[in-house]
Structures are given as structure tokens and as C-alpha cells.
Amino acid sequence: MDEKNKDRKDEWPDDDKVIYIPDAEYHAFMQSFRKIEMVQKELHKIRDNLKANDGNSNENQSSQ
């Protein structure tokens, strides 16, 4: 990578279209987002497990 062109001002975004977020707030938001994704995955596992169990109970009822 060419160090001279690393920080060219003509490649910077237009300040009117950029929102600067302090690092602490950004990292706190991203941590919250990761936790929400983890919870969502666990809830999907529970939902899938319930669907599988409902399917098995319906099959058991119809065979009796």
C-alpha cells in the first residue's frame, strides 16, 4: 500500500453525509447488537424445537 496516498483528502467522505460516532458509543452499540443476535438465535432454536415437538404430538394423536 502506498503510504503517500493513504490519507488523501479527495477520498474523504463529504462531511454533510457522514455521522461521526464516538468509539465508546459505537462499541457499546455493537456489543448490544451482538447480544441481540445471540438471543435471536436462541429464540429460533426454541421455536424450531417447539415446531418439531408439535409435529410429533400431532402424528402420535392421529395414529391412536
N, C-alpha and C positions, 0 to 999 in steps of 0.2 A: 504494500500500500504506500502510495506516495505521501509523505508527511507534509509536503508543501500544500497539497490540495485537500488536506484533511478537514480544514475548518474554513472553507470558502463561504463568504457571506452571501454570495449569489445563490447558494444552495440552501440557505436557511429558510424556514417557513415564514410566510407572511404573518407578522405579529397580530394582525386583525383576525386571523383564522386559527390561532393557537391559544390553548388554555394551559397555563403552567400550573402544575400541582406540586406542592412541596413534597419532598421524598417521604417524610413521616406519614402524611395522609395517604399518599399513593400506596405505600407498603401496607398500611392498615386496611385500606380498601381491598387490595389484592388478597390479603390473608382472609378477610371476610368472604370474599368471592370463592376462594378455595374451600373454605369450610361449608359454604352453601352447596358447592358441587359435591362434596363428600356426603352431606345429608341427603341430597337428591339421589345419589347412587344407592344409599341405604334404603331410602323410601321405595325406590324402584325394585330393589331386591324383595322387600316385604310385599309389595303389590304383586310381583310375579309369583311369589310363594303362595299368596292367597288365591291367585287365579288357578294355580296348579292344584291346590287343595280343593277348591270348589269344583273343578273338573273331575277330580277323583270321587268326591262325595256324590256328584250327580250320576256318575257311572255306577256306583255302588247302589244307589237308590233304584235305578232302572233295572238292575239285574236281580233285585229281590222279589 
